[in-house]
Amino acid sequence: MALDAGLQVLNSILGQNDTEAHVGGFALTTGTGKAFFYASQALEICEYGVNIQTNTSANALVLTLTIAPKFGGSYAAPTLPAGVVITCTGPSAGLTAGQCLYKRCRVVVPRGALLRVDATTGVAAGTGVIYALAYPIGETLTDVNDVASTT
């Protein structure tokens, strides 16, 4: 079996009539909700980051992950063992188009949850595509909010 068996690539949501400029045109200024991903099954995020489309200004871009258990839920940082850091920090000199800033991690996201990528320290200029890599984990369990089809 290949080492990448089951790997899922989660990208910023794209529309039917998107252009290349729009796909990579997500501003990387400071703020929450730079990208959202829905976990249709239990996942373990093994990497997340941003592929830079236009050069960023000279400032260290800092990305973080937060998780909400469901739509309309409150976002919180994932619970991690002591000493584990999942903050993704770029160089203070900035990033150039074509570079990929990434962070390898192990963050469990339960089925039905939303993963949000925030720029806790953004850049004045620069755009990119935010992504996450994930593996499915274990069986998909029935959740208290699940309703089985009657047909």
Buried (B, 14 or more C-beta within 10 A) or exposed (E): EEEEEEEBEBEBEEEEEEEEEEBBBBBBBBEEEBBBBEBEBBBBBBBBBBBBBBBBBEBBBBBBBBBBBEEEEEBEEBEEEEEEEBEBBBEEEBBEBEBEBBBEBBBBBBBBBBBBBBBBBBBEBBBBBBBBBBBBBEEEEEEEEEEEEEE
